[in-house]
Amino acid sequence: MSENSLKNIFGANVFNDAVMREHLPKQTYNALRKTIDEGLPLDPKVADVVANAMKDWAIEKGATHFTHWFQPLTGITAEKHESFISPTPDGKVITEFSGKELIKGEPDASSFPSGGLRATFEARGYTAWDCTSPAFVKDNVLYIPTAFCSYTGEALDLKTPLLRSMEALSKEALRVLKLFGNNTSKRVITTVGPEQEYFLIDKKLYEKRKDLILTGRTLFGAKPPKGQEMEDHYFGTIRERVFEFMKELDEELWKLGISAKTEHNEVAPAQHELAPIFNTTNIATDHNQLTMDIMKKVALRNDLVCLLHEKPFAGVNGSGKHNNWSMSTDDGLNLLDPGKTPHENAQFLVFLCAVIKAIDEYADLLRVSAATPGNDHRLGANEAPPAIISIFLGDQLTDILEQIGETGGATNSKQGGELKIGVTTLPTLHKDSTDRNRTSPFAFTGNKFEFRMVGSSSSVATANYILNTIVADVLSEIADRLEKADNFDEEVQKILKEIVVNHKRVIFNGNGYSEEWVKEAEKRGLPNIASTVDAIPALLKDKNVKVMEKHGVLSKVELEARYEIMLENYSKTINIEALTMIDMAKKQILPAVLKFIKNVADSINAVKETGLDASVDAQADLLKEVSSLTAEFKRRIDNLESAVNNASNIEGDSFAVAKYYRDEVFAKMGELREIGDKLETLVDADIWPLPTYADMLFYV
């Protein structure tokens, strides 16, 4: 693709700023920009002009329909298509699209998860145009990003609290900036670059695995002879099939203005990663949802299947989504950029310490944002951050904070210097002031924080609206104190020292995978919330409800709804997995194993008839081992089936049900899998009914 072709394709299907300038009258364009940039209310007359221009542009792009595209609490996106056509009295049609249709839609709110906010007989809900995220054309449909709320005004989606949190953080950050003498910045914008990990497997093999089809992960599967231990896949040569997929994926994403930048093989076989350039948090969230959707579609067109589950294969690395988060002003100042002399940069240190305090005080709330049944398989394994939330700052910043903690101020900062490799033809490299730490769940990486706990299939909205809100709260406290201070500089130093002394426990630069850290974290009083079921109750803790309500991000009622939805989702997920496992065990694995037993028994009898008994002992031992395992396998199927059936008898609330599924059903799933995976290693490959890990991970 030539440079001109690349320039022409990027954003070609997006109603972006350049398109708006071209298609809108100047007065309308300026009014819309004020709404986008300054949050001013949108005049309905402006909406009518925008709608008509948007329709004409979309039809030029081949669109016949429009949809209000939103993000309900299912974790995926939703859409209802409406055509542009309107009939005329003479039996023909015209195309119409009004400002009213652009601004508001009415989906059925009772058919989406609401946690009790909507009953079946209370169906009305509304979608509202989010003009801060540009509309786009995809598959001959004009997609209009929208927020989704109930008839009574509660947020039923992920976008609404995200937008609220962005406004809250901007408000409090601007208060602090003005105290530092910044009177030019009008907004503070949180930016995100979510790195997306995923697996690609052959479509024909996928279609033979009921567990992958129904649950997204393998419920049975023995460890392959070769996994990731040779470390030869990471950054390795990209297979031709995968390269063709990546090439097509890039083009589809670029058309939608999604700046797919980096792509490579990840650690596990068949695992890969895509990383975009940073964007505002709202747009980045929309783009990531689109990215996941397009990944799946492009994979199918290449006879592949894209797996976004956090742990599709046991025994090799799972997939996460690294949420690179920062704060910038509308005039281009990155508030988390330390500069060349961070020890002298008081403004940077205030924003840095605000983040540190927020993470320490609300670690349990942030942990909820990464809590899913799939992510429970990943967090805490030697491939992902532990379930303990800590912050990596590196040597330079840690040293500065230690100086502040001891004396109230810092006088110097460590510098990286030069790195000489020892080969005269190679250039001298500038060494960063600190190393990287991939075991840290919340790591500072130069001018941003990388939150590494989010699961690969999750929306990044929840992590970001929680992160925005808790940082906004600490900035609010800091602004309150500085606004009342008699001596600004002295109060800044006092605040910094207090935060360092009171919250340094959350800073850890060592190996987050080690058992020593688990013990050390316990001594420090840091929470270690191992499972989703244990994480979810944090939504209803008084301090967490208070911070969400204070900044208008989520009300107690909205938090209670999310609490119920998350617990219900956990129970439903484990139930589906257990039922799928039982079905596979009974209808696929048991018949195959019994066939194998019969073949071995027939072989033994055939050998005996010849009078040659040399191989009978070995076959008899095999028959005995497989028969014994089969009997145990059947017993464990019955145990799992009984546990699933008993779930309907659990008395108590949704938490009690979810806890039962974790402690009883999920535990028995593991017991059944243990025997199933042993049988896989013993049964003939041509009899075993499922594609193996080796088949799927090392496809050609």
Helices and strands as residue ranges (DSSP letters): H 3-9, H 17-23, H 26-38, H 44-60, E 65-69, E 81-83, E 85-87, E 93-95, H 99-103, E 104-105, G 109-111, E 125-129, E 136-138, E 141-150, H 159-179, E 188-202, H 203-206, H 210-215, H 240-255, E 260-265, E 271-276, E 279-280, H 281-301, E 304-307, E 321-329, G 342-344, H 346-361, H 363-368, H 373-376, E 391-392, H 394-407, E 418-419, E 429-430, E 442-444, E 449-451, H 461-484, H 488-503, G 504-506, H 515-524, H 532-535, G 536-540, H 542-550, H 556-584, I 585-589, H 590-610, H 616-646, G 647-649, H 654-660, I 661-666, H 667-682, H 693-697
